């Protein structure tokens, strides 16, 4: 009995070994291009023996394949945007903002023209596997559309792009809503059921297709990243070939230009940001635009493509208003924001014209600075008058010491200092008058930067022939008036001098208005308007200064 039992156990063991050698388990098989999916039976059924003998090999699961037969474009339109997407890679072809017209009256276009049919486009997927990345970005996706209504967010529509082949599956969805420049974006890439890390890109570049791009101060295609409240900007020409950094708390990252931005806002802040150049040069530029790629969490992200309106961006949270580039310097940037808020308040509550708002804000700023300007101008004019009064004595001392050696020059300086002390003249008094004016430079620069950066001035008319305060005066009327008022102000602040060297210097200074006029010919008309009004106010204040100095000069004679 025991021998038969041992023989049965040995035979059973041999059968089991033979079965495993002839029919290995799926885990022991080499990896196949497409996965074999086995469906497990419910727990209740797994406790009972199978009803039929198992086949020698598992039955293969049919491979999923989802793809379109042809390339086609999908158009999406809300009250704010007109967007075209291609099913080749589920990427962006065109992104227009309906509220802002460009050349020809069409809505402004923000996506630069592609250099070639297969060029990179916005919303491409960035993967670690370069071959797989190319495959999913060139695949023809199947598109599904559905209307949505999600609470307070308002009505909208969802576009779902799906493609699957050889164990690879990609699903990308975009949700557009009425009244919102933000778009919900999600993407999932799986290979044999395993989800891969994926980055969402915007680029190459960003450039509004309109007249403003020709302006002297207009910049395009610049990368911008806000990590933990610190904003970093990288110009196209200064960027390295490729950089990658881990952002502990990324608020947003993307590409900006002077008045518009495309920003990716991930649902979670701990992500990777990759900055690189596009594979192909930009048309008509010769250099390569930038591409920004941001890790896409499973929860997805939001994409903002719209105007850099300070008020709008501030209402969206996440410090998005910091994408408005007033200045690199903290004090100047803070002042520029303050001036913008003042300009906006005047426009909304006093006069609905940004040209008039600039004039009123310039007057208000001049009134605030009036005491400082008055002190500076009086001090400088007083020194000029005193120096003019003793100029004959100064010339006599200079003619007395004609030799140029060091000893003679020292004696001349001593005698001139004695003269200044006797006459009560401080030759350095003009410098003390300049110091308060130097202290105003941050204020003046901030006002200047505010006018350059303010999106609200784009397309804003003044009156008559000035239809856009961010463009130059087409007839150069305001630059010429600005130069004329600058000449008058400088002429009123100059006293005649009998010293040939000083007289020559004054003539050279009177050439400055001409130089400034040439410089201002192609500047934005809003800036020229500010400078012109400031000159007019300066003429009035210089007249007050001259009158005050005249009274001071006449006082001793009356006594």
Secondary structure, 3 states (H helix, E strand, C coil): CHHHHHHHHHHHHHHHHHHHHHCCCHHHCCCCCCCCCCCCCCHHHHCCCCCCCCCCCCCCCCCCCECCCCCCEEEEECCCEEEEEECECCEEEEEEEEEEECHHHCEEECCCCCCCCCCCCCCCEECCCHHHHHHHHHCECEEEEEEEECHHHCEEEEEEEEEEECCEEEEEEEEEECCCCEEEEEEEEEECCEECCCEEEECCCCCCCCHHHHCCCCCCCEEEEEECCEEEEECHHHCCCEEEEEECCEEEEEEECCCEEEEEEECCCCEEEEEEECCCCCCCCCCCCEEEEEECCCCCEEEEEEECCHHHHHHCCCCHHHHCCCCCCHHHHHHHHHHHHHHHHHHHHCCCCHHHHHHHHHHHHHHHCHHHHHHHHHHHHHHHHHHHHCHHHHHHHHHHCCCCCHHHHHHHHHHHHHHHHHHCCCCCHHHHHHHHHHHCHHHHHHHHHHHHHCHHHCCCCCCCCCCCCCCCCCCCHHHHHHHHHHHHHHHHCCCCCCCHHHHHHHHHHCCHHHHHHHHHCCCCHHHHHHHHHHHHHHHHHHHHHHHHHHHHHHHHHHC
